Amino acid sequence: MADAEIENKEELAGLYDLAIPIGMPLSVIQDLVDNFELEPVRRNAKVGLIDGDTEEREILVLRGDLETVKAAEKYMFEALDSRVARWDKNERSDRYKEAYEKNADKRRQMVKERIAERGDQSGDLI
């Protein structure tokens, strides 16, 4: 083995990598770096593709000791679940839908009244 490889392995002894999944919100990654004091590192890794093949790509990992990496992994997936739940809940959309439906009833009533008025007026014209 080359001397550089041996030195690199010695520097990495006791350190573990937490691979960051594609699509992880940047705010969650920033929280992981700040709260757990992990070092963001790019490294090459084999990545599974949709067709079942794999290819080597550069990925983002957060590096630290095993205990910290495990705690960060737990936090990362809990934060992601929380975000997905908020996106699924979509409170803003529900409020708009409720307001639309409330106003739709008023609009329907107005249309019925106008039709009734026109019906009365058209009877006068005949």
FENBELLIN-V134290 format. One record per pair of residues at least 12 apart in sequence whose C-alpha atoms are under 6 Angstrom apart, sorted by the first residue. I is the first residue (numbers start at 1). J is the second residue. If there is no record, write none. Layout:
[[I J] [I J]]
This chain:
[[15 64] [15 65] [16 63] [16 64] [16 65] [16 66] [17 61] [17 62] [17 63] [18 61] [18 62] [19 61] [20 60] [20 61] [38 62] [38 63] [38 64] [39 62] [39 63] [40 61] [40 62] [41 60] [41 61] [42 59] [42 60] [43 58] [43 59] [44 57] [44 58] [45 57]]
